[in-house]
Each structure stands twice: as structure tokens, then as C-alpha cells.
């Protein structure tokens, strides 16, 4: 059945699918900006397993009333929806909040009252009363898949570097409109291939040719996201992919959660099992629907295993391994020192000890080839072939000793795996934003994220160190101006000092794989 759930200032279009029988039933609720009608098969599956499925268009999207302001109304509207569910005769009062991507954010801020950020000051007007979270009992559990956990997190890397391509694509497709056009940015780039070079970044909608009043708000939260996930008390299942842009956010959510927390991390992209990575194996074909049902039933049980634990698939193998937060926190791994010449196991400098990070000729994010004849736009290093397979499980990082002749500089470290035939595959990317004395060598660490890979014998690792990663990330203008409002660009001359620089990898040996990943999660 389809109903309208009243919330202050709007009515939200909601589909309800009930199991067979008299009830009452536990419920799952999914609030989405991506059209509730696309989740009807999912709702039928939940109902077939004894759960009332409630799927809702968020405020201002598709069939729901009100104005669409991303990340602004979800806590309050979610709380009102929970109250409505618990007042229905078919409800037994127990609710699991579920969702992926933006819908995961909706579930999380419903579970943690007060977690939704205040509206940006750049809007020029106070938020309407309907955007203020209203107290309500939390759901009994949360399933958050590939969570886009807040405006600051989706707009910027933890270092503060701006994510351009992904944000432009999402806002072109979904921003300031009731419906969606997933191909909007692709069509615009076909007509205007240099669209994303437009300056300032904050004025991109002018060149896009479509009003996007909320685009400026995307960049208004410069500080790291401080959403208080430690205040979460209900059981959490965090699901992510090692190839997902928000993998670090999934891991941070799981580590910081205040209640019982479980993690599933597979060799998948943002679409999870519908988007398997090349390193996925048959043993990673997880039935997430079955997992969600088993976990939801366990979460509603009166007892459960406390703390945080989970299962991570090792890409390139058939195995899953148990993990705890200590396994995913930054640590010092096996160091492979950079070398300028000679032999050794560490990356050897091929070219680019001195290079120029030129915003007009940036290192590209959409190309893995390197032209040795081109003007050096990055430092390039290469390891010898691996003599035997190598398992990497945990956080990796690069320790750099470098200098820039500009007071503002972004640093990108891209790790690429080259198979014995020389085919390139992206392995990891890290960013750092620095303001150091011009020309002065400084040493710092660039996190490269969590690796879960088996590399075959003969694999070589290529390390690229540059000043840009465009169009995935906005270009640093090197003037000290905000990259989102800058209109003037200048080149930055860089130097890599191999002495004091190293690649640190989470080499793992002797670990016992899990025999049943689902059992590890659902205990």
C-alpha cells in the first residue's frame, strides 16, 4: 500500500509492504532520494522474511512534498517516520533503519539524534523549523551500506582536498530537482569537454547551464565532519567496498560507533556486489540480502556480542579474514624506503625528482599511462618484481620528504600495481594539503587507505607523487586562495627527497581465514 506520512511542512510518499499473517511485525525503514519505486523488489524480500518494509521518498524528491535540501531535513523527518511506524497496528514497535549511500546517511542520523549538521551559513537565511531534529526513540538497529556520511565527508577528502568529479556528477544528477538525471554530467561533458576546468569551482553551475542554488553549500563545510557516531548505541552493520570512494568513511563509522558494530568489506565499488572489482573472486559473491536479514534478526535478539568486529575479503584470493578496529587504524607497516639508484626492494626513482605541478597541465585521475617524453608532472618510482605472492591487509601510507616553492600545496600519492605483462591497475590513492615555508624540505605521512589485496608474483608497484589528481579532485591554485573560489592559478615547482621517503605496506602473514564470514557478522 502507498500512504502519505505527515511531517512538519510536508507529506512524504511512503510504500508499505506487509508480510503474510496477522502481525504485528518488526519493520525495516528505508528513506531514499533515489525513488522509492526502485526498491519494490527489496521490500518484497523483506516482507517474505517476516518484516514490514517501509520505503519512503525523502522530502522534496519524487512523490514527496516539501523542498529538497540535501542533508538538512533527514534527522527530523526520520524521527517523525519512526513515530508513525510505531503507531501503526501492524507494527510491534521494533524498527531496523536501512539504506545505502545517501539513504545510509538518512538511517544514521535517525539513529543518532543531534547528528545532523546545522544548515550552512552561506544560505543567508535560518533553517525552517522543520529542519531541526525532533527527539524520538532511535531505531533498534542500523544497516548502513557505503555510507555518504555527511556534507563535509562527501565533498572533501579527510585532508581537506575537494572531490570535484563525484560531487559535480551527483549534484548535476540530483541537486535542486525533484527527479533525477544520472546521465546529466556525462551529457554536459560531451558538449563541453572542458567543463570541469571552469573557475571558480563554486560557479560551475553557470557553465553547466542549470541553476543549482545548493551547489555553493557543498563547499561551505571546510572543517572535518564531526558527526558524533560515538553516540550511536544501537547495533550497527556497516557494509562497504574497497573500491568505493567512501571506503574510509565506512571504516571510520564502524570504528567510532558507540554500540555493537559489525563490518563487511568486500572487493566492490559503490554498487557493492553489483559492482565487483577485477580482484573479486567467486568466494566473494556474498548474498547481501540474506546477510541483512540474518543480521537484522540477530540485532533484534535480547543478547548480542558487544564491541566491534567484522570480515574483510582479500581481493585476488578466495579468503575472508576477521578484523577488529585495531586492524584498521593507522599503524606503521613494512617500510620500503625510496631509492634514487641501485638495487633494493623499495621503489626506485625513475624520473621526476624535480617536477612541476601545473594546474593548467595537471596529473590526470582518468589516465594510468605515463609518457616518459612529457614534461615531468610527477615523481615516478617503481619496485622490482615481487619474488612471491604478497598479502596486504590493513592501512597503507607513504612517508614523504619533499619541498614546494609555493606556500600552499596539495600532494597526491597514487599506488599502481603492474602485472608481469605491464598492465596497470589502481591500488590506492592518498592526499595531503600542506602550507609549509616555500622551498623548505618537510617530512609528513600521506595515508593511502585500507588495502585488502593479494598481489601475484611478478607484480611491480608504481608510486606516483604529484600535485594534482584532476578531474577527480579540484586543482589547488597554489596562491593560498580557496580552491573552490580561486580564479588565478600558478605552477608549483616540487622536489622529492628519496632520503627519508618510504612506502609503508600492511604485509600480513600467518593469519587464519574465516570459514564462515556470515557467522562472524551475525553472532
PLY file of the C-alpha trace (Angstrom):
ply
format ascii 1.0
element vertex 523
property float x
property float y
property float z
element edge 522
property int vertex1
property int vertex2
end_header
0.00 0.00 0.00
1.02 3.62 -0.58
0.45 6.29 2.03
1.46 9.86 2.83
3.34 10.24 6.12
2.78 13.72 7.58
5.83 15.67 8.79
6.01 19.40 9.58
5.65 21.28 6.31
5.29 18.27 4.01
3.80 14.84 3.38
6.21 12.06 2.45
5.27 9.43 -0.14
5.69 6.02 1.50
5.18 2.44 0.34
4.42 -0.23 2.94
4.72 -3.95 2.22
3.44 -6.30 4.94
4.25 -9.98 5.46
1.54 -12.60 5.28
-0.27 -13.19 8.54
-1.91 -11.18 11.25
1.14 -9.46 12.74
2.28 -7.34 14.41
5.72 -7.33 12.77
9.13 -5.77 13.18
9.79 -3.21 10.46
12.61 -2.04 8.25
12.55 1.55 7.04
14.45 2.89 4.05
14.35 6.63 3.27
15.82 7.49 -0.12
16.23 10.39 -2.56
16.59 7.93 -5.45
12.90 6.98 -5.91
11.23 4.54 -3.57
9.73 2.65 -6.54
13.17 1.25 -7.35
13.15 -0.65 -4.05
9.95 -2.67 -4.52
11.81 -5.93 -5.03
13.82 -5.29 -1.88
10.61 -4.54 0.03
9.02 -7.82 -1.16
12.09 -9.72 0.01
11.98 -8.19 3.49
8.25 -8.94 3.74
8.86 -12.55 2.68
11.19 -12.87 5.69
8.68 -11.52 8.19
9.50 -7.79 8.23
7.15 -4.95 7.39
9.02 -2.95 4.73
8.59 0.83 4.73
10.20 2.69 1.80
9.92 6.46 1.59
10.90 9.29 -0.76
12.71 11.96 1.27
11.36 15.49 1.45
11.18 17.24 -1.92
12.11 14.20 -4.02
9.95 12.29 -6.48
6.44 11.97 -4.98
7.15 13.59 -1.60
6.21 17.18 -0.85
8.36 19.97 0.52
11.65 21.45 -0.64
14.74 19.29 -1.31
17.77 20.44 0.67
20.37 17.63 0.79
21.50 16.67 4.30
19.21 19.17 6.02
15.90 17.51 7.00
16.72 13.84 7.38
17.02 13.55 11.17
13.72 15.26 11.90
11.79 13.59 9.10
13.28 10.23 10.01
12.26 10.63 13.66
8.70 11.51 12.63
8.59 8.49 10.32
9.71 6.20 13.15
6.95 7.57 15.36
4.42 6.99 12.59
5.59 3.38 12.10
5.38 2.57 15.79
1.83 3.94 15.93
0.58 1.55 13.22
-1.43 -1.55 14.23
0.84 -3.80 12.13
4.00 -2.65 13.99
5.38 -4.47 17.02
7.47 -1.36 17.82
10.84 -2.71 16.63
12.47 -0.96 13.67
15.68 -1.50 11.71
16.78 1.55 9.68
18.49 0.56 6.42
19.99 2.33 3.45
22.89 2.71 1.04
24.83 5.85 0.12
22.66 8.90 0.90
19.97 6.60 2.29
22.57 5.26 4.75
23.04 8.82 6.00
19.26 9.04 6.50
19.35 5.88 8.61
22.33 7.00 10.67
21.06 10.45 11.65
17.77 8.86 12.65
19.69 6.51 14.92
21.85 9.26 16.48
19.64 12.23 17.44
21.52 15.51 17.02
23.94 14.09 14.44
22.62 16.09 11.51
24.74 19.21 10.86
23.28 22.69 11.03
22.37 24.32 7.71
25.31 26.16 6.11
25.66 29.82 6.96
26.07 30.63 3.27
22.39 30.12 2.62
21.78 33.57 4.07
18.65 32.57 5.98
17.92 30.49 9.06
16.76 26.96 8.57
13.00 26.37 8.73
11.78 24.78 11.91
11.13 21.52 10.08
14.88 21.01 9.61
15.58 20.86 13.35
15.84 17.25 14.65
12.98 16.38 16.98
13.63 13.91 19.81
12.45 10.37 19.22
13.43 6.88 20.26
16.14 5.52 17.99
15.63 2.50 15.74
16.66 -0.85 17.16
19.45 -1.30 14.65
21.04 0.26 11.54
22.30 -1.22 8.28
24.47 1.42 6.58
25.91 0.41 3.21
28.59 2.56 1.50
27.51 5.46 3.72
27.81 9.01 2.40
28.07 10.17 5.99
27.71 13.93 5.70
28.28 17.02 3.56
31.86 17.58 4.69
32.80 13.94 4.11
31.32 13.66 0.62
32.75 17.00 -0.54
36.30 16.57 0.74
38.94 14.01 1.47
39.98 13.79 5.15
42.91 16.05 4.21
40.52 18.77 3.04
41.18 18.26 -0.69
38.00 18.84 -2.70
36.33 15.94 -4.53
35.25 17.55 -7.80
34.12 14.95 -10.34
31.97 12.90 -7.95
30.28 15.95 -6.45
29.66 17.58 -9.82
28.14 14.34 -11.08
25.87 13.91 -8.07
24.67 17.49 -7.99
24.07 17.60 -11.75
22.04 14.40 -11.46
20.10 15.05 -8.24
20.65 18.56 -6.89
17.82 21.10 -6.72
15.33 18.94 -8.62
12.53 16.60 -7.65
13.64 13.86 -10.02
16.98 12.56 -11.25
19.03 12.51 -14.43
22.02 10.19 -13.77
23.49 10.98 -17.20
23.35 14.77 -16.74
27.07 15.38 -16.23
28.08 12.93 -18.96
25.88 14.74 -21.46
27.23 18.10 -20.37
30.85 16.91 -20.74
30.09 15.55 -24.21
29.01 19.05 -25.24
31.70 20.84 -23.22
34.74 18.61 -22.54
36.49 21.34 -20.52
33.50 21.96 -18.27
35.24 20.90 -15.06
38.11 23.32 -15.72
35.72 26.21 -15.11
36.80 28.71 -12.48
35.79 29.36 -9.88
34.59 25.90 -8.95
31.81 27.49 -6.89
30.38 28.98 -10.11
30.36 25.71 -12.08
26.52 25.73 -12.44
26.81 28.88 -14.58
28.77 26.92 -17.16
26.66 23.81 -16.67
23.66 25.91 -17.70
21.34 24.78 -14.93
20.58 26.63 -11.70
21.96 24.76 -8.67
21.31 27.04 -5.67
22.60 24.41 -3.23
25.95 23.95 -5.05
27.63 26.69 -3.01
26.59 24.92 0.19
28.54 21.84 -0.92
31.80 23.66 -0.15
30.75 25.63 2.93
31.75 22.97 5.48
35.53 23.18 5.30
36.10 21.57 8.71
36.25 17.76 9.01
32.93 16.09 9.63
32.35 15.89 13.39
29.18 13.82 13.30
29.03 12.14 16.72
28.90 8.49 15.70
30.34 7.61 19.11
26.87 8.47 20.44
25.34 5.60 18.48
24.09 2.92 20.85
22.01 0.54 18.74
23.64 -2.33 16.79
25.25 -1.25 13.51
26.12 -3.19 10.36
28.49 -1.18 8.13
28.94 -2.53 4.60
31.45 -1.18 2.11
33.72 -1.88 -0.81
37.45 -1.42 -1.04
36.91 0.28 -4.44
34.20 2.60 -3.10
35.12 6.32 -2.81
33.67 6.27 0.72
35.54 3.20 1.97
37.44 5.29 4.53
34.14 6.71 5.80
32.68 3.20 6.19
35.69 2.12 8.25
35.65 5.30 10.37
31.93 4.89 11.08
32.46 1.30 12.23
35.46 2.20 14.39
33.78 5.18 16.07
30.32 3.68 16.64
29.42 3.62 20.33
27.32 0.45 20.30
27.83 -3.07 18.91
29.25 -2.71 15.38
29.84 -5.19 12.57
31.74 -4.62 9.31
31.63 -6.31 5.91
34.20 -5.03 3.42
34.47 -6.69 0.03
36.26 -6.12 -3.30
33.44 -4.00 -4.64
32.71 -0.47 -5.83
29.91 1.86 -4.73
27.33 -0.60 -6.07
28.73 -3.35 -3.80
28.19 -6.85 -5.23
26.60 -5.34 -8.36
29.94 -3.62 -9.00
32.65 -6.25 -8.37
36.28 -5.21 -8.72
38.65 -7.14 -11.02
40.24 -8.74 -7.94
36.91 -10.20 -6.76
36.75 -13.99 -6.71
33.85 -16.50 -6.53
34.28 -16.68 -2.77
33.32 -13.01 -2.55
29.88 -13.44 -4.16
28.12 -12.57 -0.95
24.32 -12.68 -0.81
23.90 -9.32 0.93
20.12 -9.69 1.14
20.49 -12.93 3.11
23.15 -11.31 5.28
20.93 -8.30 6.04
18.02 -10.50 7.13
20.20 -12.69 9.36
21.86 -9.65 10.90
18.55 -7.84 11.47
17.16 -10.83 13.32
20.30 -11.03 15.45
20.12 -7.29 16.17
16.57 -7.67 17.48
17.56 -10.52 19.79
17.83 -9.67 23.51
21.55 -10.51 23.65
24.45 -9.96 21.28
28.20 -9.89 21.15
29.44 -6.44 22.24
32.20 -4.42 20.65
33.27 -4.07 17.04
34.40 -6.85 14.73
33.94 -7.78 11.12
35.05 -9.60 7.99
37.19 -8.33 5.11
37.65 -10.10 1.78
41.20 -10.38 0.48
40.96 -9.45 -3.20
42.88 -11.75 -5.50
42.24 -14.74 -3.21
39.16 -16.67 -2.11
39.60 -15.70 1.54
37.84 -13.58 4.15
39.65 -12.51 7.29
38.40 -11.33 10.69
39.16 -7.71 11.62
38.91 -5.51 14.69
39.27 -1.71 14.84
42.92 -2.19 15.80
43.49 -3.87 12.42
42.17 -0.85 10.50
43.62 2.04 12.50
46.71 3.80 11.10
49.91 1.99 12.00
53.49 1.63 10.89
53.68 -1.09 8.27
56.58 -2.75 6.49
58.76 0.10 5.23
60.10 0.09 1.67
62.50 3.07 1.53
62.65 5.08 -1.69
65.99 4.82 -3.50
67.44 7.12 -6.14
69.54 4.44 -7.82
70.93 0.96 -7.37
69.11 -2.14 -6.18
66.83 -2.95 -3.28
63.24 -3.94 -2.55
61.95 -0.39 -2.26
60.63 1.90 -5.00
63.43 3.25 -7.23
63.16 6.76 -8.64
62.75 6.61 -12.43
62.22 10.31 -13.08
60.79 13.47 -11.59
62.97 14.17 -8.58
62.24 17.76 -9.60
58.85 18.26 -11.24
56.23 20.95 -11.80
52.67 20.72 -10.52
50.98 22.94 -13.11
47.21 23.44 -12.69
46.97 24.09 -16.44
48.57 20.68 -17.14
47.55 18.62 -14.10
48.25 14.98 -13.38
45.09 13.24 -14.58
42.91 10.98 -12.47
41.36 9.33 -15.53
44.61 8.04 -17.04
47.12 5.50 -15.73
49.58 5.76 -18.60
52.80 7.75 -18.16
54.63 9.39 -21.06
58.42 9.46 -20.44
58.77 12.18 -23.09
56.38 14.56 -21.33
57.50 17.40 -19.10
57.72 15.89 -15.60
54.43 16.50 -13.79
55.09 13.93 -11.07
57.78 11.88 -9.42
57.68 8.31 -10.67
59.09 5.31 -8.79
58.96 1.56 -9.41
59.69 -1.51 -7.27
61.36 -4.68 -8.54
59.00 -7.59 -9.37
57.69 -9.45 -6.35
59.52 -12.76 -5.98
56.41 -14.42 -4.50
52.75 -13.54 -3.80
52.22 -10.83 -1.20
49.16 -10.34 1.03
48.35 -6.77 2.07
45.68 -6.37 4.74
45.40 -3.09 6.62
46.16 0.62 6.24
48.99 1.72 3.96
50.76 5.07 3.85
53.64 6.93 2.26
56.21 8.90 4.21
57.39 11.83 2.10
60.27 14.23 2.43
59.50 16.93 -0.12
59.60 20.63 -0.84
57.39 23.04 -2.80
58.17 26.60 -3.88
54.63 27.76 -3.09
53.18 28.25 0.40
50.08 26.21 -0.49
50.45 22.74 -1.96
48.41 19.56 -2.33
50.25 16.25 -2.52
48.80 13.16 -4.19
50.32 9.71 -3.88
48.94 7.12 -6.29
49.90 3.47 -5.93
49.51 1.37 -9.09
50.01 -2.39 -9.49
51.68 -3.54 -12.72
51.20 -7.19 -13.57
54.02 -9.19 -15.24
52.72 -8.05 -18.65
52.84 -4.39 -17.60
49.08 -3.84 -17.33
48.28 -1.10 -14.80
45.63 -1.33 -12.10
44.94 1.36 -9.47
45.68 0.12 -5.97
45.50 3.12 -3.63
45.37 6.91 -3.52
46.25 9.33 -0.74
46.08 13.10 -0.36
47.66 15.72 1.85
47.15 19.50 1.94
50.14 21.44 3.22
51.11 25.04 3.97
54.86 24.94 4.54
57.67 27.51 4.14
58.44 27.70 0.41
61.48 25.72 -0.62
61.95 24.09 2.78
62.05 20.25 2.85
59.41 18.84 5.19
58.52 15.28 6.17
54.94 14.07 6.62
52.78 10.98 6.12
50.13 10.53 3.44
47.51 7.86 4.33
46.75 5.57 1.38
43.66 3.92 2.80
42.89 0.33 3.68
44.31 -2.37 1.42
42.95 -5.91 1.20
44.80 -7.44 -1.73
46.87 -10.42 -2.73
49.48 -9.38 -5.29
50.81 -12.13 -7.52
54.46 -12.99 -8.06
56.00 -10.73 -10.67
53.84 -7.73 -9.73
55.62 -4.38 -9.55
54.35 -1.39 -7.62
54.48 2.04 -9.23
54.41 5.07 -6.95
53.35 8.41 -8.45
53.72 11.64 -6.45
52.07 14.72 -7.91
50.39 17.98 -7.06
47.01 17.33 -8.69
44.59 14.49 -9.45
42.16 16.10 -11.87
39.23 15.88 -12.59
38.54 13.62 -9.61
39.81 16.44 -7.39
39.76 20.20 -7.77
43.04 21.87 -8.67
44.98 23.67 -5.96
45.74 27.16 -7.35
48.98 27.43 -5.29
48.15 31.04 -4.45
46.82 30.40 -0.97
43.28 31.10 -2.17
40.41 28.70 -1.52
40.43 26.18 -4.43
36.64 26.49 -4.73
36.66 30.29 -5.23
40.07 30.87 -6.84
40.24 32.30 -10.36
44.01 32.60 -10.68
46.35 29.61 -10.97
50.11 29.31 -10.79
52.56 26.41 -11.20
54.34 24.93 -8.20
57.85 23.51 -8.51
58.35 20.43 -6.37
61.29 18.30 -5.20
61.20 14.77 -3.84
63.99 13.74 -1.48
64.29 9.96 -1.63
66.36 10.01 1.56
63.72 9.98 4.29
60.84 8.89 2.00
59.29 5.42 2.06
56.26 3.34 1.20
54.74 1.56 4.22
52.67 -1.52 3.44
50.50 -3.72 5.71
52.12 -7.06 4.91
50.25 -9.90 6.61
51.43 -13.47 7.03
50.20 -16.45 9.01
46.60 -15.27 9.50
43.80 -17.82 9.53
40.92 -17.06 7.18
37.30 -17.27 8.25
35.37 -20.41 7.44
32.02 -18.56 7.54
32.05 -14.74 7.19
28.29 -14.54 7.77
28.62 -16.30 11.10
31.29 -13.80 12.16
28.92 -10.92 11.38
25.66 -12.34 12.70
26.89 -13.69 16.04
0 1
1 2
2 3
3 4
4 5
5 6
6 7
7 8
8 9
9 10
10 11
11 12
12 13
13 14
14 15
15 16
16 17
17 18
18 19
19 20
20 21
21 22
22 23
23 24
24 25
25 26
26 27
27 28
28 29
29 30
30 31
31 32
32 33
33 34
34 35
35 36
36 37
37 38
38 39
39 40
40 41
41 42
42 43
43 44
44 45
45 46
46 47
47 48
48 49
49 50
50 51
51 52
52 53
53 54
54 55
55 56
56 57
57 58
58 59
59 60
60 61
61 62
62 63
63 64
64 65
65 66
66 67
67 68
68 69
69 70
70 71
71 72
72 73
73 74
74 75
75 76
76 77
77 78
78 79
79 80
80 81
81 82
82 83
83 84
84 85
85 86
86 87
87 88
88 89
89 90
90 91
91 92
92 93
93 94
94 95
95 96
96 97
97 98
98 99
99 100
100 101
101 102
102 103
103 104
104 105
105 106
106 107
107 108
108 109
109 110
110 111
111 112
112 113
113 114
114 115
115 116
116 117
117 118
118 119
119 120
120 121
121 122
122 123
123 124
124 125
125 126
126 127
127 128
128 129
129 130
130 131
131 132
132 133
133 134
134 135
135 136
136 137
137 138
138 139
139 140
140 141
141 142
142 143
143 144
144 145
145 146
146 147
147 148
148 149
149 150
150 151
151 152
152 153
153 154
154 155
155 156
156 157
157 158
158 159
159 160
160 161
161 162
162 163
163 164
164 165
165 166
166 167
167 168
168 169
169 170
170 171
171 172
172 173
173 174
174 175
175 176
176 177
177 178
178 179
179 180
180 181
181 182
182 183
183 184
184 185
185 186
186 187
187 188
188 189
189 190
190 191
191 192
192 193
193 194
194 195
195 196
196 197
197 198
198 199
199 200
200 201
201 202
202 203
203 204
204 205
205 206
206 207
207 208
208 209
209 210
210 211
211 212
212 213
213 214
214 215
215 216
216 217
217 218
218 219
219 220
220 221
221 222
222 223
223 224
224 225
225 226
226 227
227 228
228 229
229 230
230 231
231 232
232 233
233 234
234 235
235 236
236 237
237 238
238 239
239 240
240 241
241 242
242 243
243 244
244 245
245 246
246 247
247 248
248 249
249 250
250 251
251 252
252 253
253 254
254 255
255 256
256 257
257 258
258 259
259 260
260 261
261 262
262 263
263 264
264 265
265 266
266 267
267 268
268 269
269 270
270 271
271 272
272 273
273 274
274 275
275 276
276 277
277 278
278 279
279 280
280 281
281 282
282 283
283 284
284 285
285 286
286 287
287 288
288 289
289 290
290 291
291 292
292 293
293 294
294 295
295 296
296 297
297 298
298 299
299 300
300 301
301 302
302 303
303 304
304 305
305 306
306 307
307 308
308 309
309 310
310 311
311 312
312 313
313 314
314 315
315 316
316 317
317 318
318 319
319 320
320 321
321 322
322 323
323 324
324 325
325 326
326 327
327 328
328 329
329 330
330 331
331 332
332 333
333 334
334 335
335 336
336 337
337 338
338 339
339 340
340 341
341 342
342 343
343 344
344 345
345 346
346 347
347 348
348 349
349 350
350 351
351 352
352 353
353 354
354 355
355 356
356 357
357 358
358 359
359 360
360 361
361 362
362 363
363 364
364 365
365 366
366 367
367 368
368 369
369 370
370 371
371 372
372 373
373 374
374 375
375 376
376 377
377 378
378 379
379 380
380 381
381 382
382 383
383 384
384 385
385 386
386 387
387 388
388 389
389 390
390 391
391 392
392 393
393 394
394 395
395 396
396 397
397 398
398 399
399 400
400 401
401 402
402 403
403 404
404 405
405 406
406 407
407 408
408 409
409 410
410 411
411 412
412 413
413 414
414 415
415 416
416 417
417 418
418 419
419 420
420 421
421 422
422 423
423 424
424 425
425 426
426 427
427 428
428 429
429 430
430 431
431 432
432 433
433 434
434 435
435 436
436 437
437 438
438 439
439 440
440 441
441 442
442 443
443 444
444 445
445 446
446 447
447 448
448 449
449 450
450 451
451 452
452 453
453 454
454 455
455 456
456 457
457 458
458 459
459 460
460 461
461 462
462 463
463 464
464 465
465 466
466 467
467 468
468 469
469 470
470 471
471 472
472 473
473 474
474 475
475 476
476 477
477 478
478 479
479 480
480 481
481 482
482 483
483 484
484 485
485 486
486 487
487 488
488 489
489 490
490 491
491 492
492 493
493 494
494 495
495 496
496 497
497 498
498 499
499 500
500 501
501 502
502 503
503 504
504 505
505 506
506 507
507 508
508 509
509 510
510 511
511 512
512 513
513 514
514 515
515 516
516 517
517 518
518 519
519 520
520 521
521 522
